[in-house]
Amino acid sequence: MRDEDDFELSIAGEIPREIAGVYYRNGPNPQFEPRGDYHLFIGDGMVHAFSIADGAVRYRNRFVRTPRWEAEHAAGRALFGSMDDPGNTDPSVAGIDPGVANTNIVWHGNKLLAMAEGSRPFELDPDTLAPRGYLDAYRGNVTAHPKLDAATKEMVWFAHGVGEAPFSRTMSYGVTSGAGAVARRDNFEAPYCSLAHDFVITQNYVLFPVLPVVGDLDRVMRGGPAYAWEPDRPTCVGVLPRNAEIGAMRWFSCEARHFYHPMNAWEEGDTLYADLMEFPRAPLIPGVDGQLGAYPAARFVRWRIDLSGATNTIGRQELDDLSGELPRFDERYTGRPYRHGWYLADTRAKGFVHFDTLVHLDLRTGARSTYEVGPWDSLGEPLFIPRSASSREGDGWVIALARRGESQYSELLVFDAIDIRKGPIGTAKVPRLVPMGFHGNWRPA
């Protein structure tokens, strides 16, 4: 998508008047034809904002105007090389931050933050989406998936590949206060250089994954991929009490497994649990031979870590048999025991992040309900919106963007969160296709 627009959206059904706020969705959208091979991880960020009030929806989309975007916009063409061919970068952009701020969009501390793997958070105006720039207070890169603790109001985050050396195994643990001030950033050494996308927290612990998507400078020098799946490496998890010094870290491991996105984690006595979408190998990442291979199916799995000292092995239990991704839950319960979760499934086995079904799981009863879109359609990441700040868990709505492939437009779908099988209770039609994206979040009015 090249243009930036503002639309009042037509409504079918009813958008509940209790829903008031803005749904922001971020994703990759290169403003020019890329140089060489294109990987969706390196497309320019574009934020799509759906402002909802009094049963009406207004849509606005804007590029995230990073220094990279500004340099290429001024030149009228792509200047940066691809993920696996950085040498194809134009010499004119030497010294310009290559970040694309394209992966997530988070509202915290009265700041709207566009986030990606290798950069500081990039602040946007929450109303106009105009750029406010990178936040230097973070003192380096931050990953795209911070956790917001509803009880403490803190934003907990981490980073990998920290420092000037390429493919560093240094990681960071950070905390931002509810007021938006960076309260700590501490570095530690991981077992190896891992492209770890997401992590989890519990009420008292933070869990850092080190997954066998490994960065290797020697391999790059031999012409191989920068990051590759190395199944002979173990999957590792570092566990740290949230308020402790880095020296209190303990490491646990299991055979090679991968995940991009967890749902939630919590603790029961000396046992930690983490629910996540687990892949047998990393999708979208080549092997050491440079071959991507088939897109593997992910399953909803629970990891178990025993802190009592009996074992350092991560236990695993499969909870659902559908191939899925992009799990979300009632995030007022982040780091706490929870009951309800939602995710997307690929029931037609099309592969490559084509999701046709929205799934609700009741983790207390084991009941599963689903809603399936048409054969030419696909769904984006679901998001739960509570009815009120004090409503019971799961009392509210789930929203998701649907791409209507045959008709070439998109719709914002609104579901009763606990009864998704009856279909959307309201839809807001965008008069064109919204490009496939990554993640989104809610800012209440």
SEMI-753184 format. One line per 2 residues: their letters; for each residue x, y, z of C-alpha. Coordinates in steps of 0.25 Angstrom, whole numbers, padded with zeros to 4 digits, always signed. Example, Ala and Ser with C-alpha at 12.3 -4.5 7.8 and 13.67 -1.06 7.14 Angstrom:
BEGIN
as	+0049,-0018,+0031; +0055,-0004,+0029;
END
This chain:
BEGIN
mr	+0000,+0000,+0000; +0006,+0013,-0004;
de	-0004,+0023,+0000; -0008,+0029,+0014;
dd	-0023,+0031,+0016; -0034,+0035,+0026;
fe	-0048,+0028,+0024; -0061,+0027,+0032;
ls	-0065,+0013,+0031; -0078,+0007,+0028;
ia	-0084,-0002,+0039; -0092,-0015,+0037;
ge	-0098,-0021,+0050; -0095,-0013,+0062;
ip	-0082,-0008,+0068; -0085,-0008,+0083;
re	-0085,+0006,+0089; -0077,+0002,+0101;
ia	-0065,+0000,+0092; -0058,+0013,+0092;
gv	-0043,+0015,+0088; -0033,+0012,+0077;
yy	-0028,-0001,+0072; -0014,+0001,+0065;
rn	-0009,-0010,+0056; +0006,-0010,+0051;
gp	+0012,-0017,+0040; +0022,-0018,+0028;
np	+0019,-0009,+0016; +0031,-0005,+0008;
qf	+0029,+0009,+0001; +0038,+0005,-0011;
ep	+0041,-0008,-0018; +0052,-0014,-0009;
rg	+0066,-0016,-0014; +0068,-0031,-0017;
dy	+0061,-0042,-0009; +0050,-0037,+0000;
hl	+0047,-0042,+0014; +0034,-0037,+0021;
fi	+0043,-0035,+0034; +0049,-0023,+0027;
gd	+0037,-0015,+0021; +0035,-0001,+0026;
gm	+0025,+0000,+0037; +0011,+0004,+0034;
vh	+0001,+0007,+0045; -0014,+0005,+0043;
af	-0022,+0012,+0054; -0037,+0009,+0056;
si	-0043,+0019,+0065; -0056,+0014,+0071;
ad	-0067,+0023,+0078; -0082,+0023,+0079;
ga	-0083,+0011,+0070; -0075,+0018,+0059;
vr	-0061,+0014,+0053; -0051,+0023,+0047;
yr	-0039,+0018,+0040; -0025,+0025,+0038;
nr	-0012,+0019,+0032; +0002,+0025,+0032;
fv	+0016,+0020,+0030; +0025,+0020,+0042;
rt	+0034,+0031,+0037; +0047,+0025,+0043;
pr	+0061,+0031,+0039; +0062,+0020,+0029;
we	+0048,+0023,+0023; +0052,+0038,+0022;
ae	+0065,+0035,+0015; +0058,+0026,+0004;
ha	+0046,+0035,+0003; +0056,+0047,+0000;
ag	+0063,+0038,-0011; +0051,+0033,-0017;
ra	+0056,+0018,-0016; +0060,+0007,-0007;
lf	+0074,+0009,-0001; +0075,-0002,+0009;
gs	+0079,-0017,+0006; +0071,-0029,+0010;
md	+0072,-0037,+0023; +0082,-0047,+0017;
dp	+0089,-0037,+0008; +0092,-0025,+0016;
gn	+0104,-0022,+0006; +0094,-0018,-0004;
td	+0092,-0005,+0004; +0094,+0008,-0004;
ps	+0107,+0015,+0002; +0099,+0028,+0004;
va	+0092,+0023,+0016; +0104,+0019,+0024;
gi	+0102,+0023,+0038; +0086,+0024,+0037;
dp	+0079,+0015,+0046; +0073,+0003,+0038;
gv	+0061,+0001,+0047; +0047,-0001,+0041;
an	+0038,-0001,+0054; +0029,-0010,+0047;
tn	+0025,-0021,+0057; +0017,-0016,+0069;
iv	+0010,-0004,+0074; +0009,-0002,+0089;
wh	+0002,+0008,+0097; +0009,+0010,+0111;
gn	+0013,+0022,+0120; +0004,+0031,+0111;
kl	+0013,+0028,+0099; +0010,+0021,+0086;
la	+0022,+0012,+0083; +0025,+0005,+0069;
ma	+0034,-0006,+0072; +0043,-0016,+0064;
eg	+0054,-0025,+0067; +0067,-0017,+0065;
sr	+0064,-0003,+0069; +0059,+0006,+0081;
pf	+0044,+0008,+0082; +0040,+0019,+0072;
el	+0029,+0029,+0078; +0017,+0033,+0069;
dp	+0006,+0044,+0072; -0005,+0035,+0077;
dt	-0016,+0043,+0069; -0009,+0047,+0056;
la	+0002,+0036,+0056; +0012,+0047,+0053;
pr	+0026,+0043,+0056; +0033,+0047,+0070;
gy	+0045,+0039,+0068; +0053,+0028,+0075;
ld	+0054,+0028,+0090; +0068,+0029,+0094;
ay	+0065,+0026,+0109; +0065,+0011,+0105;
rg	+0080,+0012,+0102; +0079,+0002,+0091;
nv	+0070,-0008,+0084; +0058,-0014,+0090;
ta	+0050,-0026,+0084; +0036,-0024,+0079;
hp	+0028,-0031,+0090; +0029,-0024,+0104;
kl	+0019,-0029,+0115; +0010,-0019,+0122;
da	+0007,-0023,+0136; -0007,-0018,+0140;
at	-0004,-0019,+0155; +0009,-0011,+0155;
ke	+0007,-0003,+0142; +0021,-0007,+0138;
mv	+0025,-0010,+0124; +0035,-0021,+0125;
wf	+0044,-0024,+0112; +0057,-0030,+0107;
ah	+0067,-0029,+0096; +0076,-0039,+0089;
gv	+0089,-0037,+0080; +0092,-0025,+0090;
ge	+0105,-0017,+0087; +0114,-0013,+0075;
ap	+0119,-0027,+0072; +0111,-0034,+0061;
fs	+0103,-0046,+0066; +0106,-0043,+0080;
rt	+0100,-0053,+0091; +0098,-0042,+0100;
ms	+0084,-0040,+0104; +0077,-0029,+0113;
yg	+0066,-0029,+0123; +0058,-0016,+0125;
vt	+0047,-0010,+0132; +0039,+0003,+0129;
sg	+0031,+0009,+0140; +0016,+0012,+0139;
ag	+0020,+0027,+0137; +0028,+0023,+0124;
av	+0042,+0025,+0131; +0053,+0014,+0128;
ar	+0055,+0008,+0142; +0066,-0002,+0139;
rd	+0074,-0009,+0127; +0083,-0020,+0131;
nf	+0092,-0028,+0122; +0095,-0043,+0123;
ea	+0101,-0054,+0114; +0092,-0064,+0107;
py	+0097,-0078,+0104; +0098,-0074,+0089;
cs	+0093,-0063,+0079; +0079,-0065,+0078;
la	+0068,-0058,+0070; +0058,-0059,+0081;
hd	+0045,-0051,+0077; +0037,-0052,+0090;
fv	+0037,-0056,+0104; +0028,-0057,+0117;
it	+0027,-0052,+0131; +0020,-0057,+0143;
qn	+0016,-0049,+0156; +0030,-0051,+0161;
yv	+0039,-0056,+0150; +0043,-0053,+0136;
lf	+0046,-0064,+0126; +0056,-0061,+0115;
pv	+0056,-0071,+0103; +0069,-0075,+0095;
lp	+0064,-0082,+0083; +0073,-0089,+0073;
vv	+0071,-0079,+0062; +0085,-0075,+0063;
gd	+0093,-0063,+0057; +0107,-0067,+0052;
ld	+0117,-0057,+0046; +0126,-0068,+0041;
rv	+0115,-0074,+0033; +0112,-0060,+0027;
mr	+0126,-0059,+0023; +0125,-0072,+0016;
gg	+0112,-0067,+0008; +0102,-0074,+0017;
pa	+0090,-0068,+0024; +0092,-0058,+0036;
ya	+0082,-0066,+0044; +0079,-0081,+0043;
we	+0072,-0092,+0050; +0082,-0101,+0057;
pd	+0074,-0113,+0062; +0086,-0119,+0069;
rp	+0086,-0107,+0079; +0076,-0108,+0092;
tc	+0065,-0099,+0094; +0069,-0091,+0107;
vg	+0061,-0082,+0116; +0067,-0073,+0126;
vl	+0059,-0071,+0139; +0061,-0058,+0148;
pr	+0053,-0053,+0159; +0048,-0039,+0154;
na	+0054,-0031,+0165; +0067,-0039,+0166;
ei	+0081,-0036,+0161; +0085,-0043,+0148;
ga	+0094,-0053,+0156; +0081,-0060,+0161;
mr	+0078,-0065,+0147; +0076,-0080,+0145;
wf	+0076,-0087,+0132; +0067,-0099,+0128;
sc	+0066,-0106,+0114; +0060,-0116,+0106;
ea	+0062,-0122,+0091; +0061,-0112,+0080;
rh	+0048,-0105,+0079; +0043,-0091,+0074;
fy	+0032,-0081,+0077; +0030,-0067,+0072;
hp	+0018,-0064,+0081; +0014,-0069,+0095;
mn	+0000,-0067,+0101; +0003,-0065,+0116;
aw	+0011,-0070,+0128; +0008,-0071,+0143;
ee	+0014,-0078,+0155; +0008,-0088,+0165;
gd	+0018,-0090,+0177; +0031,-0094,+0171;
tl	+0026,-0097,+0158; +0025,-0088,+0146;
ya	+0016,-0090,+0134; +0016,-0084,+0120;
dl	+0006,-0086,+0109; +0011,-0083,+0095;
me	+0010,-0087,+0080; +0021,-0097,+0079;
fp	+0028,-0100,+0065; +0036,-0113,+0063;
ra	+0046,-0104,+0055; +0046,-0089,+0052;
pl	+0037,-0084,+0041; +0042,-0073,+0031;
ip	+0057,-0076,+0035; +0066,-0085,+0027;
gv	+0074,-0096,+0031; +0089,-0095,+0031;
dg	+0089,-0099,+0016; +0081,-0087,+0013;
ql	+0068,-0095,+0010; +0055,-0090,+0016;
ga	+0048,-0104,+0015; +0033,-0106,+0017;
yp	+0025,-0097,+0027; +0023,-0105,+0039;
aa	+0010,-0106,+0048; +0010,-0100,+0062;
rf	+0003,-0106,+0073; -0002,-0099,+0086;
vr	+0007,-0105,+0097; +0009,-0103,+0111;
wr	+0024,-0102,+0117; +0026,-0106,+0131;
id	+0039,-0101,+0139; +0041,-0107,+0153;
ls	+0049,-0097,+0162; +0050,-0107,+0173;
ga	+0064,-0112,+0168; +0059,-0126,+0164;
tn	+0062,-0124,+0149; +0067,-0113,+0139;
ti	+0059,-0120,+0128; +0047,-0112,+0122;
gr	+0034,-0121,+0122; +0024,-0120,+0111;
qe	+0009,-0123,+0109; +0001,-0121,+0096;
ld	-0012,-0114,+0099; -0019,-0113,+0086;
dl	-0017,-0120,+0072; -0020,-0109,+0062;
sg	-0009,-0103,+0055; -0009,-0088,+0059;
el	-0002,-0076,+0063; -0003,-0061,+0069;
pr	-0009,-0065,+0082; -0016,-0054,+0091;
fd	-0023,-0054,+0104; -0030,-0044,+0114;
er	-0017,-0037,+0117; -0021,-0031,+0130;
yt	-0017,-0045,+0135; -0002,-0044,+0129;
gr	+0007,-0053,+0138; -0005,-0058,+0146;
py	-0014,-0071,+0145; -0024,-0069,+0134;
rh	-0036,-0076,+0127; -0039,-0071,+0113;
gw	-0030,-0070,+0101; -0032,-0067,+0086;
yl	-0023,-0070,+0074; -0023,-0072,+0059;
ad	-0023,-0086,+0052; -0020,-0091,+0038;
tr	-0031,-0102,+0037; -0029,-0103,+0022;
ak	-0014,-0106,+0023; -0011,-0094,+0013;
gf	+0002,-0091,+0021; +0010,-0079,+0022;
vh	+0002,-0070,+0032; -0011,-0072,+0025;
fd	-0021,-0073,+0036; -0036,-0076,+0033;
tl	-0041,-0079,+0047; -0042,-0071,+0060;
vh	-0041,-0080,+0072; -0046,-0078,+0087;
ld	-0041,-0088,+0097; -0046,-0089,+0111;
lr	-0034,-0094,+0118; -0042,-0098,+0131;
tg	-0052,-0107,+0124; -0044,-0111,+0111;
ar	-0055,-0106,+0102; -0052,-0101,+0089;
st	-0061,-0092,+0080; -0057,-0087,+0066;
ye	-0062,-0077,+0055; -0057,-0079,+0041;
vg	-0056,-0069,+0029; -0059,-0072,+0015;
pw	-0050,-0079,+0005; -0043,-0067,-0001;
ds	-0042,-0059,+0013; -0032,-0059,+0024;
lg	-0031,-0053,+0038; -0021,-0045,+0046;
ep	-0017,-0046,+0060; -0029,-0045,+0070;
lf	-0029,-0035,+0081; -0038,-0036,+0094;
ip	-0045,-0023,+0099; -0051,-0023,+0113;
rs	-0065,-0018,+0115; -0059,-0010,+0127;
as	-0046,-0009,+0135; -0053,-0017,+0146;
sr	-0061,-0027,+0138; -0059,-0042,+0140;
eg	-0048,-0049,+0131; -0053,-0051,+0117;
dg	-0065,-0041,+0119; -0064,-0033,+0106;
wv	-0061,-0034,+0091; -0050,-0040,+0082;
ia	-0047,-0032,+0070; -0039,-0036,+0057;
la	-0036,-0031,+0043; -0042,-0040,+0032;
rr	-0036,-0039,+0018; -0048,-0042,+0008;
ge	-0039,-0047,-0003; -0049,-0049,-0014;
sq	-0056,-0036,-0012; -0042,-0028,-0009;
ys	-0046,-0021,+0003; -0044,-0023,+0018;
el	-0053,-0022,+0030; -0051,-0020,+0045;
lv	-0059,-0031,+0052; -0065,-0030,+0066;
fd	-0069,-0043,+0073; -0075,-0046,+0087;
ai	-0062,-0051,+0093; -0068,-0064,+0099;
di	-0077,-0067,+0088; -0069,-0066,+0075;
rk	-0076,-0077,+0068; -0088,-0069,+0065;
gp	-0080,-0059,+0057; -0077,-0045,+0057;
ig	-0088,-0036,+0064; -0083,-0024,+0056;
ta	-0073,-0021,+0045; -0066,-0008,+0040;
kv	-0063,-0009,+0025; -0050,-0003,+0020;
pr	-0052,+0000,+0005; -0039,-0007,+0001;
lv	-0030,-0018,+0006; -0021,-0015,+0018;
pm	-0008,-0022,+0016; -0004,-0034,+0024;
gf	+0002,-0029,+0037; +0007,-0034,+0050;
hg	+0002,-0029,+0063; -0007,-0019,+0069;
nw	-0012,-0013,+0083; -0023,-0005,+0089;
rp	-0023,+0009,+0095; -0035,+0012,+0103;
a	-0042,+0025,+0102;
END
